[in-house]
Amino acid sequence: MDTLIDDLSQRLAQRIRLERDGRGWSLADLAERSGVSKATISKIERAEVSPTAVVLVRLAGAFDLTLAGLMLRAEGHGESLSRAATQPVWRDPESGYLRRQVFSRPDHPVELVRVELPPKQAVTLPASSYAHIRQLVWVLSGSLVITEGGTRYPLAAGDCLGFGPPAETTFANESNAPCTYVVALARS
């Protein structure tokens, strides 16, 4: 699995550079649009650091993409059948969360992502990451606390939450056990 993670990190670095170059943006332009420092973007593009989920969301938003859309472009495929052995996997270096892109195609409105969030970890994503998408979270195992726009939703295995209007959202595993959940995204 680590090989899949390393390979995707390299492809993400290349894709971010391609997206920036394709728009004719300098590092400063992307930094201004995303709120991510020029130094950090430069290190990401050279694959010297692996970006966190929050940084990827900010970069994707600057390109008017969702995180899943940026990942899909980095992955470079969109087949009908998504085999477990070839599903792209990425680990957030800050929280350690593991993101598996279960299904995504540019011509299909629904994407599925499986996330494993380690104990006592949290990830906060800005409202911009929810622009142009609708999202559901279904907890498979463990417990998850989602705080969406100031409202706190404690979720147990089997619970499902449909998101409202775009708002800053925190995914937190406050327990001592890992949490696994599925995110279903639909482009709006």
Secondary structure by P-SEA (a helix, b strand, c coil): caaaaaaaaaaaaaaaaaaaaaacccaaaaaaaccccaaaaaaaaaccccccaaaaaaaaaaacccaaaaaaaaaccccccccccccbbbbcccccbbbbcccccccccbbbbbbbbcccbbbbbcccccccccbbbbbccbbbbbbcccbbbbbcccbbbbbccccbbbbbccccbbbbbbbbbbcc
